[in-house]
Each structure stands twice: as structure tokens, then as C-alpha cells.
Amino acid sequence: MPNESPVVTIIVPARNEEACLGACLTSLMGQEGVRFEVIVVDDGSTDRTRAIAEKFAVRVISPGPLPAGWTGKNNSVVAGAREAKGRWLLFTDADTVHLSASLARSVAEAEQAGADLLSYSPEQVVKTFWEKAVMPVIFAELAAAYPPAQVSDPDSEIAAANGQYILIRREAYDAVGGHEAVAHDLLEDVALATAVKRAGRKLLFRYGGDAVRTRMYRSYAQLVEGWTKNLALLFPSPVGLALRRMLDALLVIAGLVFSVTALPLERWWVGGLGLVPASMVWWRVRRANFSWDATLLATWAGLPMFSYLLLRSAIGYRTGGVSWKGRKYSRTPGAG
């Protein structure tokens, strides 16, 4: 019935997202099985983002001035939450595409599990060389640092969420202060999940390729800028991790050289020993849920790029901050 309150308010922060917003909103407006409303928060876009949003039956609002110290995304989602009428809030990014009936299934999953916050890690769409090379490595490292089973375990202190898909009860969101309480955090998804878990509320976190997919970056420049903003905040010892993965890369290369030079010996098992480092990397990367070709490429080419991005991120924060979508951010006490 049109006058009934929505079960879910979907909040989409958008800043210069003309390349992907249309596909996102098309997938959202096609959802069935649950009442919902959609609020697009246009964060000062200078492209066709707002015009695209206004073609859909959604509310389009502006977040207002950016408070000192806040991130642009937090300012946007707070503005959206203030206007929301649903008893569940879904925060999702403009670069996501939602599978048919996934919204109703996610609400049912959260309610059946008694979860206050449900977060999916979307299927990652990768197309270019560098996307295929580095994204599987990054998500394999994230899976190791934030194991979904431990995130979902109330007895574990590990908390995480993926900001591309966070479904949270409105009551729980308000109780922990919402994004306003983590407004200075660049990793607002992890910070919000941490606040929810510390409040004794239940998290549910899993790979959600059956519900949502995303292509995070569409160019090499976007990929470098985006991961420079995030990587050093995601891992407790970024420089040490970068050096370890660079060592892994050297071992993989050395092993390959050994295997090739061992071929004239006509002892296949000798050459096979040189593939052990690559096999170990492949086994680690394969848990990131990427296609076989991306996993294979990442095994050979992804580690040096991951190390570079991690070091670039760490150095950026130590020397004044990083840039993202035209704004400059420095590391804050609550970030990472």
C-alpha cells in the first residue's frame, strides 16, 4: 500500500558518479518483496550525477556544508539517515548493482539471524589488467585480517563491515550514534561495525556475491587514489605487511626462474619445487572469490603492486594526507 511506511530506507551517497549511478538505481528500483524508499545524497557533484538521479522515482537531497573534520561520505550518509523513514537502513555505494530480490532476502536473513547489522562483501567486477592483478590480493589480505566467521562471532573482538552494503536496524543505528559518531573516520564502515559490536549487538558479515556486485575503480588512476586512501588504515602494520608481500613476490619470481632453468635436467620434480612459492600465494589469493584468470594473474603480478599501494598509503598519511574526489584527508585518531 502506498501510504505504508517503508521497511527499508536505501541511502546512496554520490559524488561525481555519472558512470555508474544509473545502473545502481535501476537495480534498486527493481527490487520486490519488501517496501522501501531510496534517498540519493548528491555530494556537490560537478557531472551529471544529480540529473541522472532525478530521472528515477527517488528522493534527491544535498548534504549541506561539510563540517570541519568530517569526511564527505559521512556527511552525506548522515544527511540521508536524518530523512529516512524505514526501520532498516541500507547504506550502499553508487557503484553497486543489486541482484533481483536481494533486498528482501537480506532483510529476511538479518531478521532470521537476529542481526543488528548485516554487511555483504560484494562480488568485485574487474576488467583491466591492474584491477585483475591487485584486487584479488587486496581482498585476500582483507579476508585474513577480518575473517567473516570471526566478525560474525560475538565472542571475537574483530569487527568489520563493507561500506558498499551495510544493512542496519534503525534502532541500533541510533543507539550507537550512527555515522555521526564516526564522522571523522575514513574507514567509517569498520568504525560503525566496531561501535555496534562493542555495544553488545550482533554483526553478520559474509561474502555477498549472491546479492550485490560492484566495480570499484574504472581506471588505473582511480584505483591508485582509492587504495592509497584506504590501505594503510585497514592493516595494523602496513609497512611490515608491504615488505613481507614484496618478499613473497621475489620468492615467486625466483621460483619461476629456478623452474625454467631446471627443465634441461629432465627432472620434472626438481622444476616443480620452484613453483611452491607461487602455489602458496595462489592458495592464499583464491579465497578472495575472484575468477580463475584474475586469481592466476594476481599470483604472479599482484604482490608488487599491492606492496607499492600499501607503502604509498602509509607514506601519504605520514607526510600530510591523501586525496579522494577532490578533498584532502589526513589520518585521524579514530581511523584505523
Secondary structure, 3 states (H helix, E strand, C coil): CCCCCCCEEEEEEECCCCCCHHHHHHHHHCCCCCCEEEEEEECCCCCCHHHHHCCCCCEEECCCCCCCCCCHHHHHHHHHHHHCCCCEEEEECCCEEECCCHHHHHHHHHHHHCCCEEEEECEECCCCHHHHHHHHHHHHHHHHHCCHHHHCCCCCCCCCCCCCEEEEEHHHHHHCCHHHHHCCCCCHHHHHHHHHHHCCCCEEEEECCCCEEECCCCCHHHHHHHHHHHHHHHCCCHHHHHHHHHHHHHHHHHHHHHHHHHHHHCCHHHHHHCCHHHHHHHHHHHHHCCCHHHHHHHHHHHHHHHHHHHHHHHHHHHCCCEEECCEEECCCCCCC
